[in-house]
Amino acid sequence: MSDISNTDSELVYALEDKPPFYQSFVGAITHLLAIFVPMVTPALIVGTSLQLSTATTTYLVSMAMIASGIGTWLQVNRYGPIGSGLLSIQSVNFSFVTVMIALGSAMKKDGFHEELILSSMMAVSFVGAFLVVGSSFILPSLRRVITPTVSGIVVLMIGLSLIKVGIIDFGGGFSAKHSGTFGNYKNIGVGLLVLVVVIGFNCCRSPLLRMVGIAVGLIVGYVTALCLGMVDFSNMHNLPLITVPVPFKFGFTFDIAQFLVVGTIYLLSVLEAVGSITATAMVSNQPIEGDEYQSRLKGGVLADGLVSVIASALGSLPLTTFSQNNGVIQMTGVASRYVGRVIAIILIVLGFFPVIGRFFTTIPAPVLGGAMTLMFSMIAIAGIRIIISNGLRRRETLIVATSLGLGLGVSYDPDVFRILPPSLFVLVENPICAGGLTAIILNLLIPLRQKESNANPVVSEESE
């Protein structure tokens, strides 16, 4: 099977379609509404956890937007070998949040000042990004390893992992848990309202109404939350008018021990990027096997690495291909990479105005949760479709079941493998990595029988 594109596609605009400007703009805004808060939140979390100054945190947020815009532009335009050529949006990699907080907190305890902490964090991020660049060149030789079954499991685990984030926001977020308001009538009501509006618009026959469904849902939810007094504008004060990027603003202090930790996360992020790009290809009705697919993977991962190099130099946390926009593509039916150009330009422009980024952080968690829970579930469904497209023979069923069991098991209790050495525990405490690595290992160890390779992709137990 080399191409899973189907003729009964529900895409409004396919990959190479060029929508009218106003529809491109609407599509771009819809994507931005879905990803903007997750894009700027990591910098806010790191800034708050490390007690960085307001000016520094604001700078980190602005650079996240600018770097994301640059990365998205490279991905969608595909310059030579760089970029996937898909509607692949770059954003801050959540996997680095806990790592950066841990490294920064340790340095803070040792008495290091803010600038030196950021200097070290950005330096190891800058050097580590070249590991991703290098890994992109060996991807074509890994066809035996990264099969549709493996990629599908990674996409499925990405979706299932994100659902947890969505449902927590649906109930009010972590702040509501601390305040004792989690899951109260107000939070659940707003979340359900957004969910119903998004579903309602996506049931419409009009392509335009489908495109704006998520945006309208978020706007309706925000206005409702505003009327209920759920919107907090306290973080909008004392912001600079314009933020200018300064390469290596905090300096460059390299630490080999920190590099080993960050480098490990970078290598694991390659697997996640492969899953995200595969999901984007899937929902865009593009092949997920063959030379074209391998070329997109290589270009996408290469862009991932180069963008993280740029982001770290500017003062942003590392970036990766975002999974969230795959749900938006499915919900809106817009897979045109030309919409990605509009997204990239908007992100870069908004990055110079920190007040814009901070405004999006005022969107209450239940509003986001109502839309994200549905979108993240769509990502999981895309993973299931990829798995099924490769067939579910006895061998594939064993691989999927074991990987799903261990991946989900780790998400329920990450300490289950605490007995392992720290270097190995870092690999398996993440459900995406645990499921993906299990799939890779089993894919290599369980032999592919000749009669299975020639058989119908989906067969029953009796026929085997």
Sequence and secondary structure as in RCSB ss.txt:
>XXXX:A:sequence
MSDISNTDSELVYALEDKPPFYQSFVGAITHLLAIFVPMVTPALIVGTSLQLSTATTTYLVSMAMIASGIGTWLQ
VNRYGPIGSGLLSIQSVNFSFVTVMIALGSAMKKDGFHEELILSSMMAVSFVGAFLVVGSSFILPSLRRVITPTV
SGIVVLMIGLSLIKVGIIDFGGGFSAKHSGTFGNYKNIGVGLLVLVVVIGFNCCRSPLLRMVGIAVGLIVGYVTA
LCLGMVDFSNMHNLPLITVPVPFKFGFTFDIAQFLVVGTIYLLSVLEAVGSITATAMVSNQPIEGDEYQSRLKGG
VLADGLVSVIASALGSLPLTTFSQNNGVIQMTGVASRYVGRVIAIILIVLGFFPVIGRFFTTIPAPVLGGAMTLM
FSMIAIAGIRIIISNGLRRRETLIVATSLGLGLGVSYDPDVFRILPPSLFVLVENPICAGGLTAIILNLLIPLRQ
KESNANPVVSEESE
>XXXX:A:secstr
      TT   SB TT    HHHHHHHHHHHHHHHHHHHHHHHHHHHHHTT  HHHHHHHHHHHHHHHHHHHHHH
HH BTTBS SSS  EEE THHHHHHHHHHHHHHHTT  HHHHHHHHHHHHHHHHHHHHHHHTTGGGGTTTS HHH
HHHHHHHHHHHHHHHHHHHHTTHHHHHHHT TT HHHHHHHHHHHHHHHHHHTSS HHHHHHHHHHHHHHHHHHH
HHTT    GGGSS  S     TTTT     HHHHHHHHHHHHHHHHHHHHHHHHHHHHTT  SSSHHHHHHHHHH
HHHHHHHHHHHHHHT   EEE SHHHHHHHHH B  HHHHHHHHHHHHHHHT HHHHHHHTTS HHHHHHHHHHH
HHHHHHHHHHHHHHT   HHHHHHHHHHHHHHHHHHH GGGGTTS HHHHHHHSSHHHHHHHHHHHHHHHS   H
HHHTS SS  TTT 
